[in-house]
Amino acid sequence: MKKVIFLLLICGAILAGCSNNSGMVDDSSDRNRRLSAVYDTDERQLIDDWDEFWLFDQNLKLTEWHVFVGD
């Protein structure tokens, strides 16, 4: 009988979960804050990737003459 009561208490505690709001469940403001941080990071990475793409653009030799710019 004691084992059954103990088993019911354990099962009840597992099924009930956390009663306060500090558990793993997020409310809408936490979810929106996390998503905006993810979007901000993604936008920064996209800009870095775009800049890196253009920085790796190699100069092409379109002319056989050396072009001198300056004094």
Secondary structure, DSSP 8 states (H G I E B T S, - for coil): -HHHHHHHHHHHHHHH--SSTTSS---HHHHHHHHHHHHHHHHHHHHHHHHHHHHT-------SS------
